[in-house]
Amino acid sequence: MFGRNQVPGVGADEVPAEAYLLDVREDDEWAAGHAPDARHMPMHTVPARLDEIPTDGDVVVVCRSGGRSAQVVAYLLAAGRDNVRNLDGGMMAWARAGRPMISEDGGAPQVA
């Protein structure tokens, strides 16, 4: 498997507004806080839901810190996708950059 530094990445402040943001964290992490326009697809469901991921346009994959999402990016690259990048530093970097977040549980959004 590819390492985190061997997949294409993008910084939190460089994610294009029109990018498809794919959040691969677990349900509880998603509920605590996520980007407003992100799509939730836990990492273990990606192979079965591959057809839901766009094959054109920018796809940016995110997890808590960038490790799981790097594995998903490596998987997608191996599956022939060339439009995917890892969100370097994950949702932790997203929050530090002051990017917008919402929660599903009514509380203040946070990175869990």
Backbone as XML, in Angstrom:
<?xml version="1.0"?>
<chain id="A" units="angstrom">
  <residue number="1" name="MET">
    <atom name="N" x="0.850" y="-1.182" z="0.000"/>
    <atom name="CA" x="0.000" y="0.000" z="0.000"/>
    <atom name="C" x="0.887" y="1.234" z="0.000"/>
  </residue>
  <residue number="2" name="PHE">
    <atom name="N" x="0.403" y="2.275" z="-0.589"/>
    <atom name="CA" x="1.139" y="3.531" z="-0.653"/>
    <atom name="C" x="1.187" y="4.197" z="0.714"/>
  </residue>
  <residue number="3" name="GLY">
    <atom name="N" x="2.241" y="4.937" z="0.987"/>
    <atom name="CA" x="2.322" y="5.701" z="2.211"/>
    <atom name="C" x="1.670" y="7.061" z="2.043"/>
  </residue>
  <residue number="4" name="ARG">
    <atom name="N" x="1.461" y="7.734" z="3.142"/>
    <atom name="CA" x="0.787" y="9.030" z="3.140"/>
    <atom name="C" x="1.498" y="10.038" z="2.245"/>
  </residue>
  <residue number="5" name="ASN">
    <atom name="N" x="2.824" y="10.003" z="2.217"/>
    <atom name="CA" x="3.574" y="10.992" z="1.439"/>
    <atom name="C" x="3.691" y="10.640" z="-0.038"/>
  </residue>
  <residue number="6" name="GLN">
    <atom name="N" x="3.160" y="9.498" z="-0.448"/>
    <atom name="CA" x="3.287" y="9.072" z="-1.833"/>
    <atom name="C" x="1.996" y="9.243" z="-2.631"/>
  </residue>
  <residue number="7" name="VAL">
    <atom name="N" x="1.028" y="9.926" z="-2.068"/>
    <atom name="CA" x="-0.211" y="10.193" z="-2.791"/>
    <atom name="C" x="-0.322" y="11.704" z="-2.987"/>
  </residue>
  <residue number="8" name="PRO">
    <atom name="N" x="-1.002" y="12.125" z="-4.053"/>
    <atom name="CA" x="-1.157" y="13.560" z="-4.259"/>
    <atom name="C" x="-1.993" y="14.171" z="-3.147"/>
  </residue>
  <residue number="9" name="GLY">
    <atom name="N" x="-1.583" y="15.330" z="-2.694"/>
    <atom name="CA" x="-2.287" y="15.983" z="-1.596"/>
    <atom name="C" x="-2.585" y="17.436" z="-1.892"/>
  </residue>
  <residue number="10" name="VAL">
    <atom name="N" x="-3.423" y="17.998" z="-1.046"/>
    <atom name="CA" x="-3.801" y="19.399" z="-1.140"/>
    <atom name="C" x="-3.980" y="19.933" z="0.283"/>
  </residue>
  <residue number="11" name="GLY">
    <atom name="N" x="-3.564" y="21.161" z="0.502"/>
    <atom name="CA" x="-3.734" y="21.785" z="1.807"/>
    <atom name="C" x="-5.165" y="22.243" z="2.022"/>
  </residue>
  <residue number="12" name="ALA">
    <atom name="N" x="-5.552" y="22.390" z="3.272"/>
    <atom name="CA" x="-6.923" y="22.784" z="3.608"/>
    <atom name="C" x="-7.310" y="24.120" z="2.981"/>
  </residue>
  <residue number="13" name="ASP">
    <atom name="N" x="-6.362" y="25.018" z="2.877"/>
    <atom name="CA" x="-6.662" y="26.337" z="2.311"/>
    <atom name="C" x="-6.608" y="26.351" z="0.785"/>
  </residue>
  <residue number="14" name="GLU">
    <atom name="N" x="-6.303" y="25.200" z="0.171"/>
    <atom name="CA" x="-6.193" y="25.112" z="-1.286"/>
    <atom name="C" x="-7.284" y="24.255" z="-1.924"/>
  </residue>
  <residue number="15" name="VAL">
    <atom name="N" x="-8.235" y="23.755" z="-1.133"/>
    <atom name="CA" x="-9.291" y="22.899" z="-1.675"/>
    <atom name="C" x="-10.215" y="23.754" z="-2.535"/>
  </residue>
  <residue number="16" name="PRO">
    <atom name="N" x="-10.361" y="23.410" z="-3.815"/>
    <atom name="CA" x="-11.235" y="24.199" z="-4.687"/>
    <atom name="C" x="-12.690" y="24.167" z="-4.195"/>
  </residue>
  <residue number="17" name="ALA">
    <atom name="N" x="-13.392" y="25.264" z="-4.319"/>
    <atom name="CA" x="-14.777" y="25.359" z="-3.857"/>
    <atom name="C" x="-15.666" y="24.310" z="-4.514"/>
  </residue>
  <residue number="18" name="GLU">
    <atom name="N" x="-15.365" y="23.956" z="-5.762"/>
    <atom name="CA" x="-16.207" y="23.009" z="-6.492"/>
    <atom name="C" x="-15.781" y="21.545" z="-6.294"/>
  </residue>
  <residue number="19" name="ALA">
    <atom name="N" x="-14.777" y="21.304" z="-5.467"/>
    <atom name="CA" x="-14.294" y="19.942" z="-5.256"/>
    <atom name="C" x="-15.350" y="19.077" z="-4.572"/>
  </residue>
  <residue number="20" name="TYR">
    <atom name="N" x="-15.344" y="17.811" z="-4.909"/>
    <atom name="CA" x="-16.163" y="16.800" z="-4.248"/>
    <atom name="C" x="-15.359" y="16.364" z="-3.037"/>
  </residue>
  <residue number="21" name="LEU">
    <atom name="N" x="-15.805" y="16.732" z="-1.846"/>
    <atom name="CA" x="-15.083" y="16.422" z="-0.620"/>
    <atom name="C" x="-15.640" y="15.131" z="-0.033"/>
  </residue>
  <residue number="22" name="LEU">
    <atom name="N" x="-14.837" y="14.085" z="-0.038"/>
    <atom name="CA" x="-15.247" y="12.758" z="0.402"/>
    <atom name="C" x="-14.686" y="12.493" z="1.792"/>
  </residue>
  <residue number="23" name="ASP">
    <atom name="N" x="-15.549" y="12.455" z="2.798"/>
    <atom name="CA" x="-15.162" y="12.251" z="4.190"/>
    <atom name="C" x="-15.274" y="10.764" z="4.511"/>
  </residue>
  <residue number="24" name="VAL">
    <atom name="N" x="-14.144" y="10.122" z="4.806"/>
    <atom name="CA" x="-14.110" y="8.676" z="5.014"/>
    <atom name="C" x="-14.023" y="8.284" z="6.492"/>
  </residue>
  <residue number="25" name="ARG">
    <atom name="N" x="-14.355" y="9.210" z="7.374"/>
    <atom name="CA" x="-14.311" y="8.912" z="8.805"/>
    <atom name="C" x="-15.525" y="8.083" z="9.232"/>
  </residue>
  <residue number="26" name="GLU">
    <atom name="N" x="-15.490" y="7.608" z="10.456"/>
    <atom name="CA" x="-16.594" y="6.819" z="11.012"/>
    <atom name="C" x="-17.782" y="7.714" z="11.362"/>
  </residue>
  <residue number="27" name="ASP">
    <atom name="N" x="-18.925" y="7.100" z="11.590"/>
    <atom name="CA" x="-20.173" y="7.832" z="11.822"/>
    <atom name="C" x="-20.072" y="8.840" z="12.967"/>
  </residue>
  <residue number="28" name="ASP">
    <atom name="N" x="-19.462" y="8.446" z="14.087"/>
    <atom name="CA" x="-19.375" y="9.349" z="15.235"/>
    <atom name="C" x="-18.471" y="10.547" z="14.942"/>
  </residue>
  <residue number="29" name="GLU">
    <atom name="N" x="-17.418" y="10.338" z="14.176"/>
    <atom name="CA" x="-16.525" y="11.432" z="13.802"/>
    <atom name="C" x="-17.262" y="12.412" z="12.890"/>
  </residue>
  <residue number="30" name="TRP">
    <atom name="N" x="-18.003" y="11.877" z="11.932"/>
    <atom name="CA" x="-18.791" y="12.693" z="11.003"/>
    <atom name="C" x="-19.816" y="13.523" z="11.775"/>
  </residue>
  <residue number="31" name="ALA">
    <atom name="N" x="-20.532" y="12.881" z="12.696"/>
    <atom name="CA" x="-21.581" y="13.574" z="13.447"/>
    <atom name="C" x="-21.033" y="14.733" z="14.266"/>
  </residue>
  <residue number="32" name="ALA">
    <atom name="N" x="-19.819" y="14.587" z="14.783"/>
    <atom name="CA" x="-19.223" y="15.630" z="15.621"/>
    <atom name="C" x="-18.882" y="16.889" z="14.836"/>
  </residue>
  <residue number="33" name="GLY">
    <atom name="N" x="-18.480" y="16.733" z="13.575"/>
    <atom name="CA" x="-18.150" y="17.905" z="12.773"/>
    <atom name="C" x="-17.561" y="17.535" z="11.433"/>
  </residue>
  <residue number="34" name="HIS">
    <atom name="N" x="-18.052" y="18.203" z="10.398"/>
    <atom name="CA" x="-17.575" y="17.953" z="9.040"/>
    <atom name="C" x="-17.769" y="19.197" z="8.195"/>
  </residue>
  <residue number="35" name="ALA">
    <atom name="N" x="-17.147" y="19.210" z="7.034"/>
    <atom name="CA" x="-17.316" y="20.320" z="6.095"/>
    <atom name="C" x="-18.770" y="20.314" z="5.597"/>
  </residue>
  <residue number="36" name="PRO">
    <atom name="N" x="-19.371" y="21.484" z="5.418"/>
    <atom name="CA" x="-20.792" y="21.555" z="5.048"/>
    <atom name="C" x="-21.173" y="20.795" z="3.777"/>
  </residue>
  <residue number="37" name="ASP">
    <atom name="N" x="-20.346" y="20.807" z="2.763"/>
    <atom name="CA" x="-20.695" y="20.165" z="1.495"/>
    <atom name="C" x="-20.059" y="18.800" z="1.304"/>
  </residue>
  <residue number="38" name="ALA">
    <atom name="N" x="-19.450" y="18.252" z="2.347"/>
    <atom name="CA" x="-18.789" y="16.953" z="2.239"/>
    <atom name="C" x="-19.809" y="15.832" z="2.085"/>
  </residue>
  <residue number="39" name="ARG">
    <atom name="N" x="-19.356" y="14.751" z="1.474"/>
    <atom name="CA" x="-20.142" y="13.526" z="1.372"/>
    <atom name="C" x="-19.517" y="12.503" z="2.299"/>
  </residue>
  <residue number="40" name="HIS">
    <atom name="N" x="-20.353" y="11.804" z="3.076"/>
    <atom name="CA" x="-19.854" y="10.832" z="4.046"/>
    <atom name="C" x="-19.869" y="9.431" z="3.454"/>
  </residue>
  <residue number="41" name="MET">
    <atom name="N" x="-18.711" y="8.776" z="3.510"/>
    <atom name="CA" x="-18.584" y="7.402" z="3.044"/>
    <atom name="C" x="-17.480" y="6.758" z="3.885"/>
  </residue>
  <residue number="42" name="PRO">
    <atom name="N" x="-17.840" y="6.102" z="5.000"/>
    <atom name="CA" x="-16.798" y="5.494" z="5.828"/>
    <atom name="C" x="-15.833" y="4.653" z="4.998"/>
  </residue>
  <residue number="43" name="MET">
    <atom name="N" x="-14.582" y="4.687" z="5.392"/>
    <atom name="CA" x="-13.504" y="4.046" z="4.641"/>
    <atom name="C" x="-13.834" y="2.614" z="4.233"/>
  </residue>
  <residue number="44" name="HIS">
    <atom name="N" x="-14.379" y="1.834" z="5.140"/>
    <atom name="CA" x="-14.635" y="0.422" z="4.849"/>
    <atom name="C" x="-15.735" y="0.211" z="3.807"/>
  </residue>
  <residue number="45" name="THR">
    <atom name="N" x="-16.500" y="1.249" z="3.486"/>
    <atom name="CA" x="-17.575" y="1.121" z="2.501"/>
    <atom name="C" x="-17.159" y="1.564" z="1.098"/>
  </residue>
  <residue number="46" name="VAL">
    <atom name="N" x="-15.975" y="2.154" z="0.973"/>
    <atom name="CA" x="-15.544" y="2.712" z="-0.317"/>
    <atom name="C" x="-15.546" y="1.672" z="-1.444"/>
  </residue>
  <residue number="47" name="PRO">
    <atom name="N" x="-14.970" y="0.474" z="-1.269"/>
    <atom name="CA" x="-14.964" y="-0.469" z="-2.393"/>
    <atom name="C" x="-16.376" y="-0.795" z="-2.913"/>
  </residue>
  <residue number="48" name="ALA">
    <atom name="N" x="-17.327" y="-0.949" z="-2.027"/>
    <atom name="CA" x="-18.688" y="-1.289" z="-2.443"/>
    <atom name="C" x="-19.437" y="-0.101" z="-3.037"/>
  </residue>
  <residue number="49" name="ARG">
    <atom name="N" x="-18.965" y="1.110" z="-2.739"/>
    <atom name="CA" x="-19.665" y="2.316" z="-3.188"/>
    <atom name="C" x="-18.849" y="3.110" z="-4.208"/>
  </residue>
  <residue number="50" name="LEU">
    <atom name="N" x="-17.884" y="2.466" z="-4.831"/>
    <atom name="CA" x="-16.963" y="3.120" z="-5.758"/>
    <atom name="C" x="-17.697" y="3.912" z="-6.838"/>
  </residue>
  <residue number="51" name="ASP">
    <atom name="N" x="-18.808" y="3.402" z="-7.333"/>
    <atom name="CA" x="-19.550" y="4.079" z="-8.399"/>
    <atom name="C" x="-20.138" y="5.419" z="-7.970"/>
  </residue>
  <residue number="52" name="GLU">
    <atom name="N" x="-20.222" y="5.674" z="-6.666"/>
    <atom name="CA" x="-20.759" y="6.942" z="-6.168"/>
    <atom name="C" x="-19.723" y="8.068" z="-6.210"/>
  </residue>
  <residue number="53" name="ILE">
    <atom name="N" x="-18.469" y="7.718" z="-6.400"/>
    <atom name="CA" x="-17.391" y="8.705" z="-6.393"/>
    <atom name="C" x="-17.173" y="9.197" z="-7.819"/>
  </residue>
  <residue number="54" name="PRO">
    <atom name="N" x="-17.250" y="10.514" z="-8.035"/>
    <atom name="CA" x="-17.103" y="11.046" z="-9.400"/>
    <atom name="C" x="-15.773" y="10.663" z="-10.044"/>
  </residue>
  <residue number="55" name="THR">
    <atom name="N" x="-15.829" y="10.453" z="-11.347"/>
    <atom name="CA" x="-14.616" y="10.135" z="-12.095"/>
    <atom name="C" x="-14.042" y="11.373" z="-12.781"/>
  </residue>
  <residue number="56" name="ASP">
    <atom name="N" x="-14.760" y="12.485" z="-12.711"/>
    <atom name="CA" x="-14.245" y="13.738" z="-13.264"/>
    <atom name="C" x="-14.353" y="14.820" z="-12.196"/>
  </residue>
  <residue number="57" name="GLY">
    <atom name="N" x="-13.658" y="15.903" z="-12.412"/>
    <atom name="CA" x="-13.612" y="16.962" z="-11.405"/>
    <atom name="C" x="-12.692" y="16.568" z="-10.255"/>
  </residue>
  <residue number="58" name="ASP">
    <atom name="N" x="-12.433" y="17.520" z="-9.385"/>
    <atom name="CA" x="-11.555" y="17.282" z="-8.241"/>
    <atom name="C" x="-12.283" y="16.510" z="-7.149"/>
  </residue>
  <residue number="59" name="VAL">
    <atom name="N" x="-11.677" y="15.421" z="-6.686"/>
    <atom name="CA" x="-12.171" y="14.676" z="-5.538"/>
    <atom name="C" x="-11.093" y="14.777" z="-4.466"/>
  </residue>
  <residue number="60" name="VAL">
    <atom name="N" x="-11.457" y="15.347" z="-3.322"/>
    <atom name="CA" x="-10.533" y="15.489" z="-2.201"/>
    <atom name="C" x="-11.038" y="14.593" z="-1.078"/>
  </residue>
  <residue number="61" name="VAL">
    <atom name="N" x="-10.186" y="13.663" z="-0.631"/>
    <atom name="CA" x="-10.553" y="12.688" z="0.391"/>
    <atom name="C" x="-10.010" y="13.160" z="1.732"/>
  </residue>
  <residue number="62" name="VAL">
    <atom name="N" x="-10.859" y="13.071" z="2.777"/>
    <atom name="CA" x="-10.484" y="13.588" z="4.089"/>
    <atom name="C" x="-10.837" y="12.593" z="5.192"/>
  </residue>
  <residue number="63" name="CYS">
    <atom name="N" x="-9.983" y="12.564" z="6.214"/>
    <atom name="CA" x="-10.266" y="11.832" z="7.453"/>
    <atom name="C" x="-9.871" y="12.766" z="8.604"/>
  </residue>
  <residue number="64" name="ARG">
    <atom name="N" x="-9.559" y="12.232" z="9.748"/>
    <atom name="CA" x="-9.216" y="13.081" z="10.895"/>
    <atom name="C" x="-7.869" y="13.776" z="10.704"/>
  </residue>
  <residue number="65" name="SER">
    <atom name="N" x="-6.832" y="12.988" z="10.329"/>
    <atom name="CA" x="-5.496" y="13.583" z="10.245"/>
    <atom name="C" x="-4.787" y="13.337" z="8.924"/>
  </residue>
  <residue number="66" name="GLY">
    <atom name="N" x="-5.368" y="12.566" z="8.029"/>
    <atom name="CA" x="-4.778" y="12.352" z="6.718"/>
    <atom name="C" x="-4.284" y="10.953" z="6.437"/>
  </residue>
  <residue number="67" name="GLY">
    <atom name="N" x="-4.247" y="10.079" z="7.423"/>
    <atom name="CA" x="-3.746" y="8.724" z="7.224"/>
    <atom name="C" x="-4.721" y="7.814" z="6.504"/>
  </residue>
  <residue number="68" name="ARG">
    <atom name="N" x="-5.943" y="7.718" z="7.024"/>
    <atom name="CA" x="-6.948" y="6.857" z="6.379"/>
    <atom name="C" x="-7.293" y="7.377" z="4.994"/>
  </residue>
  <residue number="69" name="SER">
    <atom name="N" x="-7.403" y="8.688" z="4.875"/>
    <atom name="CA" x="-7.751" y="9.254" z="3.568"/>
    <atom name="C" x="-6.638" y="9.003" z="2.550"/>
  </residue>
  <residue number="70" name="ALA">
    <atom name="N" x="-5.377" y="9.004" z="2.992"/>
    <atom name="CA" x="-4.275" y="8.688" z="2.079"/>
    <atom name="C" x="-4.403" y="7.252" z="1.581"/>
  </residue>
  <residue number="71" name="GLN">
    <atom name="N" x="-4.825" y="6.336" z="2.454"/>
    <atom name="CA" x="-5.025" y="4.951" z="2.035"/>
    <atom name="C" x="-6.150" y="4.858" z="0.999"/>
  </residue>
  <residue number="72" name="VAL">
    <atom name="N" x="-7.212" y="5.637" z="1.195"/>
    <atom name="CA" x="-8.322" y="5.633" z="0.242"/>
    <atom name="C" x="-7.869" y="6.230" z="-1.092"/>
  </residue>
  <residue number="73" name="VAL">
    <atom name="N" x="-7.094" y="7.307" z="-1.048"/>
    <atom name="CA" x="-6.576" y="7.894" z="-2.283"/>
    <atom name="C" x="-5.722" y="6.872" z="-3.017"/>
  </residue>
  <residue number="74" name="ALA">
    <atom name="N" x="-4.867" y="6.156" z="-2.299"/>
    <atom name="CA" x="-4.033" y="5.126" z="-2.929"/>
    <atom name="C" x="-4.907" y="4.048" z="-3.563"/>
  </residue>
  <residue number="75" name="TYR">
    <atom name="N" x="-5.953" y="3.646" z="-2.883"/>
    <atom name="CA" x="-6.870" y="2.641" z="-3.429"/>
    <atom name="C" x="-7.527" y="3.163" z="-4.710"/>
  </residue>
  <residue number="76" name="LEU">
    <atom name="N" x="-8.000" y="4.403" z="-4.674"/>
    <atom name="CA" x="-8.666" y="4.980" z="-5.840"/>
    <atom name="C" x="-7.699" y="5.137" z="-7.019"/>
  </residue>
  <residue number="77" name="LEU">
    <atom name="N" x="-6.457" y="5.517" z="-6.737"/>
    <atom name="CA" x="-5.457" y="5.606" z="-7.802"/>
    <atom name="C" x="-5.219" y="4.234" z="-8.427"/>
  </residue>
  <residue number="78" name="ALA">
    <atom name="N" x="-5.128" y="3.208" z="-7.587"/>
    <atom name="CA" x="-4.919" y="1.851" z="-8.082"/>
    <atom name="C" x="-6.116" y="1.356" z="-8.895"/>
  </residue>
  <residue number="79" name="ALA">
    <atom name="N" x="-7.295" y="1.926" z="-8.598"/>
    <atom name="CA" x="-8.510" y="1.567" z="-9.332"/>
    <atom name="C" x="-8.653" y="2.369" z="-10.626"/>
  </residue>
  <residue number="80" name="GLY">
    <atom name="N" x="-7.636" y="3.192" z="-10.928"/>
    <atom name="CA" x="-7.631" y="3.926" z="-12.191"/>
    <atom name="C" x="-8.131" y="5.355" z="-12.113"/>
  </residue>
  <residue number="81" name="ARG">
    <atom name="N" x="-8.416" y="5.829" z="-10.921"/>
    <atom name="CA" x="-8.864" y="7.216" z="-10.773"/>
    <atom name="C" x="-7.652" y="8.131" z="-10.785"/>
  </residue>
  <residue number="82" name="ASP">
    <atom name="N" x="-7.739" y="9.229" z="-11.525"/>
    <atom name="CA" x="-6.616" y="10.173" z="-11.553"/>
    <atom name="C" x="-7.031" y="11.558" z="-11.085"/>
  </residue>
  <residue number="83" name="ASN">
    <atom name="N" x="-8.216" y="11.664" z="-10.506"/>
    <atom name="CA" x="-8.754" y="12.957" z="-10.090"/>
    <atom name="C" x="-8.862" y="13.080" z="-8.569"/>
  </residue>
  <residue number="84" name="VAL">
    <atom name="N" x="-8.094" y="12.281" z="-7.837"/>
    <atom name="CA" x="-8.216" y="12.244" z="-6.380"/>
    <atom name="C" x="-6.965" y="12.778" z="-5.699"/>
  </residue>
  <residue number="85" name="ARG">
    <atom name="N" x="-7.202" y="13.468" z="-4.578"/>
    <atom name="CA" x="-6.103" y="13.984" z="-3.760"/>
    <atom name="C" x="-6.469" y="13.828" z="-2.294"/>
  </residue>
  <residue number="86" name="ASN">
    <atom name="N" x="-5.468" y="13.728" z="-1.474"/>
    <atom name="CA" x="-5.632" y="13.631" z="-0.032"/>
    <atom name="C" x="-5.646" y="15.028" z="0.577"/>
  </residue>
  <residue number="87" name="LEU">
    <atom name="N" x="-6.528" y="15.256" z="1.541"/>
    <atom name="CA" x="-6.501" y="16.516" z="2.281"/>
    <atom name="C" x="-5.405" y="16.394" z="3.328"/>
  </residue>
  <residue number="88" name="ASP">
    <atom name="N" x="-4.265" y="17.015" z="3.068"/>
    <atom name="CA" x="-3.123" y="16.944" z="3.974"/>
    <atom name="C" x="-3.506" y="17.469" z="5.353"/>
  </residue>
  <residue number="89" name="GLY">
    <atom name="N" x="-3.297" y="16.638" z="6.369"/>
    <atom name="CA" x="-3.618" y="17.035" z="7.742"/>
    <atom name="C" x="-5.066" y="16.810" z="8.117"/>
  </residue>
  <residue number="90" name="GLY">
    <atom name="N" x="-5.882" y="16.361" z="7.169"/>
    <atom name="CA" x="-7.265" y="15.998" z="7.447"/>
    <atom name="C" x="-8.125" y="17.105" z="8.032"/>
  </residue>
  <residue number="91" name="MET">
    <atom name="N" x="-9.167" y="16.686" z="8.747"/>
    <atom name="CA" x="-10.099" y="17.646" z="9.338"/>
    <atom name="C" x="-9.429" y="18.487" z="10.424"/>
  </residue>
  <residue number="92" name="MET">
    <atom name="N" x="-8.360" y="17.970" z="11.010"/>
    <atom name="CA" x="-7.630" y="18.775" z="11.989"/>
    <atom name="C" x="-7.054" y="20.010" z="11.294"/>
  </residue>
  <residue number="93" name="ALA">
    <atom name="N" x="-6.477" y="19.838" z="10.109"/>
    <atom name="CA" x="-5.934" y="20.967" z="9.350"/>
    <atom name="C" x="-7.065" y="21.865" z="8.852"/>
  </residue>
  <residue number="94" name="TRP">
    <atom name="N" x="-8.180" y="21.263" z="8.442"/>
    <atom name="CA" x="-9.349" y="22.018" z="7.985"/>
    <atom name="C" x="-9.820" y="22.973" z="9.094"/>
  </residue>
  <residue number="95" name="ALA">
    <atom name="N" x="-9.951" y="22.449" z="10.312"/>
    <atom name="CA" x="-10.392" y="23.263" z="11.446"/>
    <atom name="C" x="-9.366" y="24.346" z="11.770"/>
  </residue>
  <residue number="96" name="ARG">
    <atom name="N" x="-8.073" y="23.992" z="11.779"/>
    <atom name="CA" x="-7.021" y="24.983" z="12.066"/>
    <atom name="C" x="-7.021" y="26.110" z="11.042"/>
  </residue>
  <residue number="97" name="ALA">
    <atom name="N" x="-7.383" y="25.789" z="9.790"/>
    <atom name="CA" x="-7.406" y="26.793" z="8.728"/>
    <atom name="C" x="-8.656" y="27.678" z="8.810"/>
  </residue>
  <residue number="98" name="GLY">
    <atom name="N" x="-9.544" y="27.363" z="9.746"/>
    <atom name="CA" x="-10.754" y="28.173" z="9.905"/>
    <atom name="C" x="-11.805" y="27.913" z="8.843"/>
  </residue>
  <residue number="99" name="ARG">
    <atom name="N" x="-11.717" y="26.776" z="8.171"/>
    <atom name="CA" x="-12.710" y="26.425" z="7.158"/>
    <atom name="C" x="-14.035" y="26.094" z="7.837"/>
  </residue>
  <residue number="100" name="PRO">
    <atom name="N" x="-15.153" y="26.290" z="7.161"/>
    <atom name="CA" x="-16.458" y="26.075" z="7.800"/>
    <atom name="C" x="-16.697" y="24.618" z="8.163"/>
  </residue>
  <residue number="101" name="MET">
    <atom name="N" x="-17.412" y="24.425" z="9.276"/>
    <atom name="CA" x="-17.776" y="23.097" z="9.752"/>
    <atom name="C" x="-19.193" y="23.132" z="10.313"/>
  </residue>
  <residue number="102" name="ILE">
    <atom name="N" x="-19.871" y="21.994" z="10.225"/>
    <atom name="CA" x="-21.175" y="21.824" z="10.841"/>
    <atom name="C" x="-21.166" y="20.496" z="11.584"/>
  </residue>
  <residue number="103" name="SER">
    <atom name="N" x="-22.139" y="20.308" z="12.485"/>
    <atom name="CA" x="-22.258" y="19.032" z="13.184"/>
    <atom name="C" x="-23.632" y="18.443" z="12.915"/>
  </residue>
  <residue number="104" name="GLU">
    <atom name="N" x="-23.762" y="17.172" z="13.151"/>
    <atom name="CA" x="-25.035" y="16.478" z="12.965"/>
    <atom name="C" x="-25.791" y="16.325" z="14.279"/>
  </residue>
  <residue number="105" name="ASP">
    <atom name="N" x="-25.127" y="16.618" z="15.396"/>
    <atom name="CA" x="-25.743" y="16.369" z="16.697"/>
    <atom name="C" x="-26.230" y="17.638" z="17.391"/>
  </residue>
  <residue number="106" name="GLY">
    <atom name="N" x="-26.212" y="18.763" z="16.692"/>
    <atom name="CA" x="-26.711" y="20.013" z="17.266"/>
    <atom name="C" x="-25.706" y="20.770" z="18.109"/>
  </residue>
  <residue number="107" name="GLY">
    <atom name="N" x="-24.582" y="20.147" z="18.420"/>
    <atom name="CA" x="-23.560" y="20.813" z="19.210"/>
    <atom name="C" x="-22.628" y="21.629" z="18.337"/>
  </residue>
  <residue number="108" name="ALA">
    <atom name="N" x="-21.703" y="22.296" z="19.006"/>
    <atom name="CA" x="-20.685" y="23.046" z="18.253"/>
    <atom name="C" x="-19.828" y="22.040" z="17.483"/>
  </residue>
  <residue number="109" name="PRO">
    <atom name="N" x="-19.572" y="22.292" z="16.191"/>
    <atom name="CA" x="-18.785" y="21.326" z="15.426"/>
    <atom name="C" x="-17.360" y="21.207" z="15.964"/>
  </residue>
  <residue number="110" name="GLN">
    <atom name="N" x="-16.867" y="19.984" z="15.974"/>
    <atom name="CA" x="-15.509" y="19.729" z="16.433"/>
    <atom name="C" x="-14.963" y="18.531" z="15.686"/>
  </residue>
  <residue number="111" name="VAL">
    <atom name="N" x="-13.642" y="18.416" z="15.672"/>
    <atom name="CA" x="-12.991" y="17.256" z="15.065"/>
    <atom name="C" x="-12.833" y="16.212" z="16.147"/>
  </residue>
  <residue number="112" name="ALA">
    <atom name="N" x="-13.513" y="15.085" z="15.956"/>
    <atom name="CA" x="-13.476" y="14.018" z="16.969"/>
    <atom name="C" x="-12.480" y="12.954" z="16.565"/>
  </residue>
</chain>
